[in-house]
Amino acid sequence: MPSTPALDLIDLAKKATAAYGRPDLSDRLDATRRRVADPDVRVLVVGEFKQGKSALVNALVSAEICPVDDDISTSVTTAVRYTDGAPSVSVVRESAGPADGEVRSERTDVPFGDLQRYVSEAGNPGNRENVSYVEVTVPRKLLSTGLVVVDTPGVGGLGSAHGAMTMAALPTADAVLLISDAATEYTAPELRFLQQATALCPTVACVLTKTDLYPEWRRIADLDRGHLRRQGVRAEILPVSSVLRRAAAAANDAALNEESGFKALVTYLREQVLAQSEKLDRRAASQDVLSIVEQISYRMRSELAAQENPGEADQLIARLEQAKQRAEDLKKRSARWQTTLNDGFGDLQSDIDHDLRDRMRALQKESEELLEAEDPGEIWDQFAEWLHAAVAQAASTNFVWASQRAQHLSLQVADHFVAGGQIALPDLSRTRARDAGGHVNPMIRPEMAKFHLGSALLTGMRGGQGGVMMFGMITSLAGMAMLNPITGAAALLLGAKGVRDERKRLLERRRADAKQAVRKHIDDVTFQVGKDSRDLLRNVQRHLRDHFQDIAQEVATSMSESVASAQAAVKSVTTEREERKRNLTAELDRLAALEKKAKALVAND
């Protein structure tokens, strides 16, 4: 990656940590440098079924990557990134290790022409290939800046299990593009998704597609802006036409490209998304360098104070010893921040799991009541659509709540760590999984056994035959013929009863099968959403623990060195003091210059 002001600042700070013998601080800078040097800026493309997501991705990178046929839909997450070589396709399958639970990835390179076999519902129905996501690399200038465009599954839309799983990927994204065509204004699931997305992702934009097909797209855009305003969602609407974009690329027509709306979209990605990512990188570099300068200069300031006021050195050393003890206490498992971290995330995980199960149990109860009141065979399509939307809403709400609660608890841990002081939190979005959540198959329609006319006739005849035989034998004892008005009436009554009983039995079977399908689907969603929430909380907890333990160790090291330096200063002779004071002042001036550079890096943000 080319050098940037943030990387230059980190490299300069690394030289300082090496010169002053602080390898622990160098390790922190190495981690920061890897994070800043990572060029990836992830943009999630999400939306309802058949709204033009895949066509937009293809048009944006000027390559036929994602399937766009009318009868084909995307079923597996597809990440498109830059390469300076030949295009390639890698199929990634992830699994948790049996011992440590760590996620392991298996990558398989496949021919570019086989892409549709893995990412489409037609080629990979129900994700039978067990693909976590597919990574595509193409040599495109737009992607060379680190932009990674992620096409999310379109099967079922936002109001489905796929939409709920997409929610797990939002905290890892740098930006989200909600795709909706210009045929109609925003639906309730789209508005609900936008509200939740803005709570989890820093940058959200709305892309209005297929403007070439709908002359009234401007009116639809105005209606959508009104919906966003009433819902309190701040998101820009960008109208585009993928068809015009492809035509402009084929004819190399700049005017047609601008008319397609993609010029405005690309400008938005560069100025809002990429620039925002660079701003966060500068802020992270500045915060870490300022913290490290403070750690290094503390020892020097303590020694300088002892050199300038030898008579007060005892009091200074006593204060440093107290500070050293406080730093050592921060490393203990009994420290307040450790207790808050462990107990808080334990309680939070229990609350989130209970909330999810409570929501799903309520949905299951409501579903069974609806199925008990109606014939599942007659209402299944409408029922399945309602249930998918309700499950998606419940799962998404639970995940948003988990993410917000985790962030709030992180602030509490940071506050307890410094007893009310100020400390920078780690970038928690970097700790989460980089794929777009787990996979949940749609609810399977159960076998709906129907009671056809032929079946009714056969059932009635069997019941009537039994009635004739039973009552015929009784009436024959009275000297009547086997077939008589009494046996005829009995045959009709028992035949009708047999038909009613069989119809009722089949209805109960349809209800039982439908309830079983609902339970299985809710169990699948509960399992996957619960896993995503637990992974989120576990990763945040581990990252916070490691982050604050490292800081505690750094502070303890700084305090130990400060005590040793102050004690050595007391023992130094007068002739050495003046020279040492000059050296310390010069070193502090150099560190002050580094501090000034760190502050200047974010001065204009």
ZAROZA-755419 format. One line per 4 residues: number of its first residue (from 0); their letters; for each residue x, y negated, z negated of C-alpha. Coordinates in Angstrom, 2 decimals, decimal comma, padded with zeros to 5 digits, always signed. Each point is the difference from the previous one (the first is absolute). Example, Ala and Ser with C-alpha at 12.3 -4.5 7.8 and 13.67 -1.06 7.14 Angstrom:
REM ZAROZA-755419
0 = as = +012,30/+004,50/-007,80 | +001,37/-003,44/+000,66
//
This chain:
REM ZAROZA-755419
0 = mpst = +000,00/+000,00/+000,00 | +001,34/-003,50/+000,84 | +001,21/-002,14/-002,86 | -002,56/-002,26/-001,68
4 = pald = +000,30/-002,66/-002,73 | -001,47/+002,46/-002,51 | +002,51/+002,72/+000,90 | +002,89/-002,50/-000,05
8 = lidl = -001,03/-001,11/-003,49 | -000,18/+003,60/-001,24 | +003,43/+000,80/+001,45 | +001,47/-003,08/-001,70
12 = akka = -001,55/+001,03/-003,30 | +001,41/+003,53/+000,41 | +003,50/-001,47/+000,28 | -000,63/-001,84/-003,28
16 = taay = -001,18/+003,15/-001,82 | +003,07/+001,88/+001,27 | +002,34/-002,81/-001,07 | -001,48/-000,16/-003,49
20 = grpd = -000,08/+003,77/-000,50 | -003,77/+000,56/-000,07 | -000,68/+003,10/+002,15 | -003,45/+000,34/-001,61
24 = lsdr = -001,00/-003,33/+001,52 | +001,51/+001,04/+003,33 | -002,33/+003,03/+000,03 | -003,01/-002,26/-000,37
28 = ldat = +001,20/-002,19/+002,87 | +000,53/+003,08/+002,15 | -003,64/+000,97/-000,53 | -001,13/-003,54/+000,80
32 = rrrv = +002,13/-000,07/+003,12 | -001,49/+003,26/+001,27 | -003,48/-001,40/-000,55 | +000,75/-003,32/+001,71
36 = adpd = +001,88/+001,67/+002,85 | -002,97/+002,28/+000,72 | -001,51/-001,67/+003,08 | -003,34/+001,81/-000,14
40 = vrvl = -003,07/-002,22/-000,20 | -003,05/+002,28/+000,00 | -003,23/-001,16/+001,63 | -002,99/+002,30/-000,52
44 = vvge = -002,60/+000,03/+002,78 | -003,32/+001,09/-001,51 | -003,66/-000,11/+001,00 | -003,17/+001,86/+000,76
48 = fkqg = -000,29/+002,80/+002,54 | +000,52/-001,00/+003,67 | +000,65/-003,68/-000,61 | +003,16/-000,15/+002,12
52 = ksal = +002,75/+000,64/-002,58 | +002,06/+002,34/+002,14 | -000,46/-002,12/+003,11 | +001,20/-003,04/-001,96
56 = vnal = +003,12/+001,85/-001,20 | +000,77/+001,10/+003,57 | -000,51/-003,51/+001,36 | +002,03/-001,59/-002,80
60 = vsae = +003,10/+002,11/+000,72 | -000,70/+000,33/+003,75 | +000,13/+003,80/-000,08 | -002,53/+002,82/+000,29
64 = icpv = +000,47/+001,56/-003,44 | -003,32/+000,49/-001,78 | -002,92/+001,87/+001,66 | -002,76/-002,33/+001,18
68 = dddi = -002,46/+002,16/+001,97 | -003,69/-000,32/-000,84 | -000,19/+003,60/-001,26 | +003,32/-000,06/-001,91
72 = stsv = +000,62/-001,55/-003,39 | +003,12/-000,36/-002,13 | +000,09/+002,44/-002,93 | +003,60/-000,38/-001,25
76 = ttav = +001,88/-003,13/-001,02 | +002,38/-001,16/+002,75 | +002,89/-002,35/-000,80 | +001,62/-001,81/+002,95
80 = rytd = +003,49/-001,45/-000,59 | +002,98/-001,26/+001,97 | +002,84/+001,91/+001,61 | +002,74/-001,20/+002,30
84 = gaps = +000,11/+003,41/+001,66 | -002,50/+002,23/+001,75 | -003,57/+000,29/-001,37 | -000,52/+002,85/-002,46
88 = vsvv = -002,71/+001,68/-002,06 | +000,53/+001,58/-003,44 | -002,70/+002,00/-001,80 | +000,35/-000,32/-003,78
92 = resa = -001,42/+002,52/-002,44 | +000,24/-000,79/-003,70 | -000,35/+002,33/-002,96 | +000,64/-000,17/-003,74
96 = gpad = +002,82/+002,10/-001,41 | -001,10/+002,89/-002,27 | +002,38/-000,99/-002,80 | +000,34/-003,76/-000,19
100 = gevr = -003,05/-001,06/+002,00 | +002,13/-002,30/+002,17 | -001,32/-000,51/+003,52 | +002,10/+001,71/+002,67
104 = sert = -000,25/-000,90/+003,67 | +000,50/+002,33/+002,94 | +000,55/-001,79/+003,33 | -000,46/+001,69/+003,34
108 = dvpf = +000,85/-001,71/+003,28 | -002,51/+000,72/+002,76 | -000,25/-001,08/+003,66 | -001,65/-003,38/+000,56
112 = gdlq = -002,66/+001,65/+002,12 | -001,14/+002,16/-002,93 | -000,88/-003,00/-002,19 | -003,76/+000,30/+000,54
116 = ryvs = +000,11/+003,63/-001,11 | +000,95/-001,11/-003,51 | -001,72/-003,37/-000,51 | -003,43/+000,45/+001,60
120 = eagn = -003,06/+001,74/-001,36 | -000,33/+001,93/+003,26 | +003,58/+001,31/-000,06 | +000,24/+000,44/-003,77
124 = pgnr = -003,55/+000,55/-001,32 | -000,23/-000,28/-003,77 | +003,78/-000,54/-000,03 | +000,57/+003,74/+000,33
128 = envs = +003,67/-000,77/+000,73 | +000,30/-001,39/-003,56 | +001,64/-003,21/+001,24 | +000,58/-002,79/-002,54
132 = yvev = +000,81/-002,61/+002,64 | +001,65/-000,39/+003,39 | +002,85/-002,43/+000,66 | +000,45/-001,40/+003,50
136 = tvpr = +003,01/-002,09/+001,04 | +000,00/-002,18/+003,11 | +002,42/-002,68/+001,29 | -002,16/-003,11/-000,30
140 = klls = +001,22/-003,52/-000,82 | -002,93/-000,72/-002,32 | +000,96/+002,97/-002,19 | +003,72/-000,85/-000,04
144 = tglv = -000,59/-002,48/-002,84 | -000,99/+002,89/-002,28 | -003,74/+000,00/+000,69 | -001,59/+003,43/-000,51
148 = vvdt = -003,55/+000,34/+001,33 | -002,03/+002,75/-001,67 | -003,14/+001,31/+001,71 | -002,23/+001,55/-002,69
152 = pgvg = -002,51/+002,85/+000,58 | -003,22/-001,14/+001,63 | -002,06/+003,14/-000,63 | -003,00/-000,99/-002,06
156 = glgs = +000,92/-003,67/-000,32 | +000,40/-002,03/-003,16 | -003,09/+001,45/-001,63 | +001,46/+003,49/-000,13
160 = ahga = +002,57/+002,07/-001,83 | +002,59/-001,14/+002,54 | -000,78/-003,60/-000,87 | +000,35/+000,74/-003,69
164 = mtma = +003,40/+001,60/+000,57 | +001,14/-003,05/+001,97 | -000,47/-002,01/-003,21 | +002,95/+001,88/-001,52
168 = alpt = +002,31/-001,42/+002,67 | -000,95/-003,66/-000,47 | +002,39/-000,78/-002,87 | +002,92/+001,23/+002,15
172 = adav = -000,91/-002,20/+002,97 | +001,40/-003,43/+000,72 | -003,14/-000,89/+001,98 | -003,35/+001,48/+001,02
176 = llis = -001,85/-000,59/+003,26 | -003,72/+000,83/-000,17 | -001,20/+000,87/+003,51 | -003,63/-000,61/+000,97
180 = daat = -001,40/-000,39/+003,50 | -002,02/-002,97/+001,18 | -003,19/+002,00/+000,50 | -001,42/-000,74/-003,45
184 = eyta = +000,79/-002,02/-003,09 | +001,71/+001,51/-003,02 | -001,71/+002,92/-001,71 | -000,28/+000,47/-003,76
188 = pelr = +002,83/+002,62/-000,11 | +002,30/-002,37/+001,90 | -000,67/-002,91/-002,35 | +000,42/+002,25/-003,03
192 = flqq = +003,29/+001,29/+001,39 | +001,25/-003,54/+000,58 | -000,75/-000,96/-003,59 | +001,91/+003,02/-001,28
196 = atal = +002,87/-000,44/+002,47 | +000,62/-003,61/-001,03 | +000,31/+001,20/-003,61 | +002,76/+002,48/+000,91
200 = cptv = +001,89/-001,47/+002,95 | +001,57/-003,48/+000,25 | -000,95/-000,64/+003,65 | -003,29/+001,01/+001,65
204 = acvl = -001,22/-001,09/+003,44 | -003,06/+000,89/+002,07 | +000,36/+000,89/+003,69 | -003,09/-000,27/+002,20
208 = tktd = +000,50/+002,39/+002,93 | -001,65/+000,60/+003,41 | -000,68/-003,68/+000,69 | +000,09/+000,82/+003,72
212 = lype = -003,11/+002,19/-000,39 | -002,19/-002,33/-002,07 | -000,62/-003,57/+001,26 | -001,50/-000,96/-003,40
216 = wrri = +003,23/+000,77/-001,90 | +000,39/-003,63/-001,10 | -003,40/+000,10/-001,71 | +000,91/+003,30/-001,68
220 = adld = +003,29/-001,52/-001,17 | -001,86/-002,95/-001,54 | -002,43/+002,36/-001,74 | +002,93/+002,03/-001,35
224 = rghl = +001,68/-003,14/-001,33 | -003,20/-000,83/-001,82 | -000,10/+003,48/-001,56 | +003,61/-000,32/-001,13
228 = rrqg = -000,65/-003,43/-001,49 | -003,02/+001,23/-001,96 | +001,92/+003,03/-001,28 | +002,92/-002,17/-001,06
232 = vrae = +002,43/+001,80/+002,32 | +002,81/-002,11/+001,42 | +001,01/+001,64/+003,26 | +000,69/-001,37/+003,46
236 = ilpv = -002,04/+001,36/+002,94 | +002,00/+000,69/+003,18 | -002,06/+000,83/+003,15 | +001,84/+002,24/+002,49
240 = ssvl = -000,53/+002,11/+003,11 | +002,25/+003,04/+000,44 | -001,14/+000,38/+003,61 | +001,15/-003,53/+000,89
244 = rraa = +003,25/+000,58/-001,88 | +000,80/+003,08/+002,08 | -000,92/-001,84/+003,20 | +002,19/-002,93/-001,00
248 = aaan = +002,93/+002,32/-000,72 | -000,42/+001,76/+003,36 | -000,14/-003,30/+001,92 | +002,48/-001,84/-002,25
252 = daal = -002,64/-002,74/-000,31 | +000,64/-002,34/-002,94 | -003,32/-001,80/+000,35 | -001,96/+003,25/+000,00
256 = nees = +001,99/+001,17/-003,03 | -000,97/-003,15/-001,89 | -003,63/+000,49/+001,02 | +000,14/+003,54/-001,40
260 = gfka = +000,65/-001,47/-003,48 | +003,10/+002,13/-000,60 | +002,31/-002,99/+000,08 | -001,80/-001,39/-003,06
264 = lvty = +000,09/+003,44/-001,66 | +003,75/+000,40/+000,58 | +000,58/-003,54/-001,29 | -001,99/+000,85/-003,11
268 = lreq = +002,06/+003,14/-000,60 | +003,26/-001,92/+000,39 | -000,89/-003,10/-001,96 | -002,21/+001,46/-002,71
272 = vlaq = +001,05/+003,61/-000,47 | +003,70/+000,11/+000,90 | +000,68/-003,43/-001,51 | -001,79/+001,00/-003,20
276 = sekl = +002,12/+003,15/-000,24 | +003,18/-002,07/+000,41 | -001,24/-002,35/-002,72 | -000,50/+002,92/-002,41
280 = drra = +003,48/+001,30/+000,83 | +001,54/-003,39/-000,77 | -001,93/-000,20/-003,26 | +001,15/+003,49/-001,06
284 = asqd = +003,63/-000,80/+000,81 | -000,17/-003,35/-001,81 | -001,58/+001,46/-003,14 | +002,52/+002,83/-000,29
288 = vlsi = +003,01/-002,24/+000,61 | -001,21/-002,55/-002,57 | -000,47/+002,80/-002,54 | +003,47/+001,35/+000,68
292 = veqi = +001,60/-003,45/-000,26 | -001,70/-000,38/-003,38 | +001,37/+003,36/-001,17 | +003,57/-000,77/+001,05
296 = syrm = +000,09/-003,60/-001,19 | -001,44/+000,82/-003,43 | +003,24/+001,65/-001,09 | +002,04/-002,92/+001,29
300 = rsel = -002,17/-002,60/-001,68 | +000,23/+001,89/-003,30 | +003,78/+000,20/+000,20 | +000,25/-003,66/+001,02
304 = aaqe = -002,12/-001,01/-003,00 | +002,30/+001,98/-002,30 | +003,08/-001,59/+001,56 | -001,38/-003,52/-000,36
308 = npge = -001,32/+000,46/-003,57 | +002,10/+002,63/-001,78 | -001,47/-001,03/-003,35 | -003,50/+001,02/+001,13
312 = adql = +001,13/+003,25/+001,61 | -001,28/+002,13/-002,88 | -003,54/-001,34/+000,41 | +000,24/+000,46/+003,78
316 = iarl = +001,20/+003,59/-000,37 | -002,80/+000,71/-002,48 | -002,60/-001,27/+002,50 | +001,60/+002,04/+002,77
320 = eqak = -000,05/+003,11/-002,17 | -003,73/-000,52/-000,60 | -000,58/-000,43/+003,72 | +002,05/+003,13/+000,65
324 = qrae = -002,15/+001,96/-002,45 | -003,18/-001,25/+001,69 | +001,39/+001,12/+003,35 | +000,82/+003,42/-001,42
328 = dlkk = -003,51/+000,24/-001,43 | -001,44/-000,60/+003,49 | +001,70/+003,20/+001,18 | -001,68/+002,14/-002,66
332 = rsar = -003,14/+002,00/+000,76 | -001,64/-001,66/-002,99 | +000,33/-003,47/+001,55 | -003,29/-001,85/+000,35
336 = wqtt = +000,22/-000,18/+003,78 | +000,64/+003,76/+000,16 | -003,04/+000,66/-002,17 | -002,15/-002,32/+002,09
340 = lndg = +001,24/+001,64/+003,20 | -000,56/+003,60/-001,07 | -003,23/-000,43/-001,94 | -001,41/-002,55/+002,44
344 = fgdl = +000,48/+002,11/+003,09 | -001,19/+003,12/-001,79 | -003,22/-001,75/-001,01 | -000,33/-001,59/+003,43
348 = qsdi = +000,33/+003,30/+001,81 | -002,67/+001,51/-002,24 | -002,32/-003,00/+000,58 | +000,47/+000,08/+003,77
352 = dhdl = -000,58/+003,74/+000,20 | -003,12/-000,26/-002,17 | -001,32/-002,91/+002,06 | +000,47/+001,93/+003,26
356 = rdrm = -001,63/+003,14/-001,33 | -002,86/-002,00/-001,50 | -000,66/-001,75/+003,31 | +000,15/+003,26/+001,94
360 = ralq = -002,18/+001,84/-002,50 | -002,62/-002,72/+000,24 | +000,13/+000,24/+003,80 | -000,34/+003,76/-000,13
364 = kese = -003,02/-000,24/-002,30 | -001,66/-002,61/+002,22 | +000,76/+002,11/+003,09 | -001,55/+003,12/-001,51
368 = elle = -003,11/-001,95/-001,00 | -000,38/-001,25/+003,58 | +000,47/+003,50/+001,41 | -002,48/+001,44/-002,50
372 = aedp = -002,64/-002,52/+001,09 | +000,44/+000,50/+003,76 | +000,76/+002,67/+002,55 | +003,79/-000,18/+000,70
376 = geiw = -000,56/+001,27/+003,52 | -002,08/-003,06/+000,86 | +002,02/-002,73/-001,73 | +003,57/+001,36/+000,20
380 = dqfa = +001,45/-002,52/+002,48 | -001,29/-003,03/-001,90 | +000,90/+001,62/-003,33 | +003,58/+000,79/+001,08
384 = ewlh = +000,51/-003,57/+001,23 | -001,25/-001,39/-003,32 | +002,14/+002,40/-002,04 | +003,17/-000,74/+001,97
388 = aava = -000,46/-003,73/-000,56 | -000,80/+000,47/-003,70 | +002,99/+002,29/-000,58 | +002,33/-002,39/+001,85
392 = qaas = -001,23/-002,96/-002,04 | +000,40/+001,85/-003,29 | +003,49/+001,29/+000,87 | +001,17/-003,38/+001,29
396 = tnfv = -001,31/-001,85/-003,04 | +001,76/+002,47/-002,28 | +003,31/-000,40/+001,82 | -000,20/-003,80/+000,02
400 = wasq = -000,72/+000,06/-003,73 | +002,97/+002,33/-000,58 | +002,34/-002,28/+001,94 | -001,17/-003,16/-001,75
404 = raqh = +000,16/+001,62/-003,45 | +003,53/+001,28/+000,72 | +001,14/-003,47/+001,01 | -001,51/-001,52/-003,15
408 = lslq = +001,64/+002,63/-002,19 | +003,32/-000,66/+001,73 | -000,22/-003,64/-001,06 | -000,69/+001,09/-003,58
412 = vadh = +003,07/+002,24/+000,01 | +002,15/-002,83/+001,35 | -001,35/-002,37/-002,65 | +000,75/+002,46/-002,81
416 = fvag = +003,45/+000,69/+001,40 | +001,10/-003,59/-000,53 | -002,40/-000,86/-002,84 | -001,79/-002,72/+001,91
420 = gqia = +002,89/-001,12/+002,21 | +000,23/+000,04/+003,77 | +001,31/+002,91/+002,04 | -000,46/+001,00/+003,61
424 = lpdl = -002,05/+003,10/+000,71 | +001,32/+002,48/+002,56 | -001,65/+000,17/+003,42 | -002,61/+002,63/-000,88
428 = srtr = -001,24/+000,39/+003,58 | +003,35/+001,60/+000,91 | -000,58/+002,83/-002,47 | -003,04/+001,49/+001,68
432 = arda = -000,32/+002,58/+002,70 | +000,57/-001,35/+003,50 | -002,63/+002,03/+001,80 | -003,64/-000,98/+000,19
436 = gghv = -001,40/+002,09/-002,79 | -001,18/+003,60/-000,05 | -002,35/+001,80/+002,34 | -003,58/+000,95/-000,76
440 = npmi = -002,07/+001,94/+002,50 | -003,50/-001,31/+000,74 | -002,96/+001,74/-001,60 | -000,96/+003,11/+001,92
444 = rpem = -003,60/+000,36/+001,04 | -001,32/+003,24/-001,57 | -001,99/+002,60/+001,89 | -003,59/-001,21/-000,02
448 = akfh = -002,12/+003,15/+000,39 | -003,19/-000,95/+001,85 | -003,36/+001,77/-000,18 | -000,95/+000,32/+003,65
452 = lgsa = -003,38/+001,04/+001,41 | +001,21/+003,50/+000,80 | +001,35/+000,47/-003,51 | -003,28/-001,25/-001,45
456 = lltg = -001,99/+002,47/+002,09 | +002,20/+002,92/-001,01 | -000,14/-000,98/-003,68 | -003,78/-000,41/+000,18
460 = mrgg = -000,42/+003,34/+001,70 | +002,11/+001,76/-002,65 | -002,05/-001,59/-002,78 | -003,27/+000,79/+001,79
464 = qggv = +001,04/+003,60/+000,56 | +000,63/+000,44/-003,71 | -003,40/-001,52/-000,77 | -001,76/+002,36/+002,42
468 = mmfg = +001,71/+003,05/-001,44 | -000,58/-000,93/-003,64 | -003,60/-001,13/+000,24 | -000,83/+002,60/+002,67
472 = mits = +000,87/+002,79/-002,39 | -002,14/-001,57/-002,75 | -003,02/-000,51/+002,26 | +000,35/+003,50/+001,47
476 = lagm = -000,73/+001,38/-003,46 | -003,35/-001,76/+000,25 | -000,70/+001,74/+003,30 | +000,88/-003,02/+002,16
480 = amln = +002,16/+000,10/+003,10 | +003,72/-000,98/-000,21 | -000,68/-003,11/+002,06 | -002,86/-001,99/-001,38
484 = pitg = -000,77/-003,64/-000,84 | +001,63/+000,33/-003,43 | +003,29/+001,34/+001,34 | -000,08/-002,63/+002,76
488 = aaal = -000,37/-002,81/-002,53 | +002,73/+001,54/-002,17 | +002,30/+000,22/+003,02 | -000,51/-003,68/+000,78
492 = llga = +000,53/-001,09/-003,61 | +003,10/+002,11/-000,58 | +001,40/-000,89/+003,42 | -000,42/-003,71/-000,73
496 = kgvr = +001,54/+000,45/-003,43 | +002,98/+001,79/+001,55 | +000,48/-002,87/+002,43 | -000,18/-002,58/-002,81
500 = derk = +002,42/+001,97/-002,18 | +002,49/+000,44/+002,84 | -000,21/-003,68/+000,92 | +000,58/-000,91/-003,65
504 = rlle = +002,91/+002,45/-000,26 | +001,69/-001,45/+003,06 | -000,55/-003,55/-001,31 | +001,63/+000,94/-003,31
508 = rrra = +002,86/+001,59/+001,89 | +000,49/-003,15/+002,09 | +000,00/-002,08/-003,18 | +002,49/+002,31/-001,70
512 = dakq = +002,33/-000,02/+003,03 | -000,26/-003,78/+000,29 | +000,76/-000,49/-003,70 | +002,99/+002,32/+000,31
516 = avrk = +001,31/-002,03/+002,96 | -000,40/-003,20/-002,03 | +001,81/+001,48/-003,01 | +002,89/+001,22/+002,16
520 = hidd = +000,38/-003,36/+001,73 | -000,13/-001,95/-003,26 | +002,53/+002,41/-001,53 | +002,35/-000,54/+002,96
524 = vtfq = -000,27/-003,78/-000,26 | +000,38/+000,06/-003,79 | +003,10/+002,17/+000,29 | +001,71/-002,16/+002,65
528 = vgkd = -000,97/-003,40/-001,39 | +000,93/+001,16/-003,50 | +003,38/+001,14/+001,29 | +000,60/-003,34/+001,76
532 = srdl = -000,91/-001,90/-003,18 | +002,22/+002,20/-002,15 | +002,86/-000,36/+002,47 | -000,45/-003,77/-000,05
536 = lrnv = +000,06/-000,19/-003,80 | +002,83/+002,50/-000,40 | +002,20/-001,79/+002,53 | -000,67/-003,40/-001,55
540 = qrhl = +000,73/+001,38/-003,47 | +003,28/+001,58/+001,09 | +001,10/-003,09/+001,89 | -000,75/-002,30/-002,93
544 = rdhf = +001,75/+002,36/-002,40 | +003,15/+000,16/+002,14 | -000,08/-003,75/+000,68 | -000,23/-001,06/-003,63
548 = qdia = +002,40/+002,69/-001,24 | +002,59/-001,30/+002,45 | -000,57/-003,56/-001,18 | +000,23/+001,10/-003,65
552 = qeva = +003,31/+001,71/+000,72 | +001,28/-003,07/+001,84 | -001,00/-002,30/-002,87 | +001,59/+002,33/-002,56
556 = tsms = +003,24/+000,04/+001,99 | -000,03/-003,80/+000,27 | -000,57/-000,39/-003,74 | +002,80/+002,44/-000,84
560 = esva = +002,41/-001,85/+002,24 | -001,13/-003,33/-001,47 | +000,70/+001,18/-003,57 | +003,40/+001,37/+001,01
564 = saqa = +000,91/-003,22/+001,84 | -001,05/-002,21/-002,93 | +001,98/+002,14/-002,44 | +003,06/-000,15/+002,24
568 = avks = -000,37/-003,76/+000,28 | +000,21/-000,37/-003,78 | +003,29/+001,88/-000,06 | +001,61/-002,00/+002,80
572 = vtte = +002,64/-002,58/-000,89 | -000,45/-003,71/+000,56 | +002,41/-000,16/+002,95 | -002,03/+002,61/+001,86
576 = reer = -003,38/-001,60/-000,68 | +000,34/-002,99/+002,30 | +001,08/+002,12/+002,94 | -002,77/+002,53/-000,66
580 = krnl = -002,58/-002,77/-000,26 | +001,08/-001,37/+003,37 | -000,22/+003,47/+001,56 | -003,43/+000,65/-001,48
584 = tael = -001,27/-003,37/+001,19 | +001,26/+000,71/+003,51 | -001,65/+003,44/+000,03 | -003,28/-001,45/-001,23
588 = drla = +000,17/-002,63/+002,73 | +000,35/+002,76/+002,62 | -002,96/+001,83/-001,48 | -001,97/-003,26/-000,03
592 = alek = +000,73/-000,37/+003,72 | -001,36/+003,52/+000,57 | -003,06/-000,87/-002,07 | -000,52/-003,11/+002,12
596 = kaka = +000,11/+002,10/+003,19 | -002,59/+002,39/-001,46 | -002,36/-002,86/-000,84 | +000,52/-001,62/+003,40
600 = lvan = -001,02/+003,25/+001,72 | -003,59/-000,42/-001,21 | -000,09/-003,80/-000,28 | -002,23/-000,43/+003,06
604 = d = -002,36/+002,96/-000,61
//
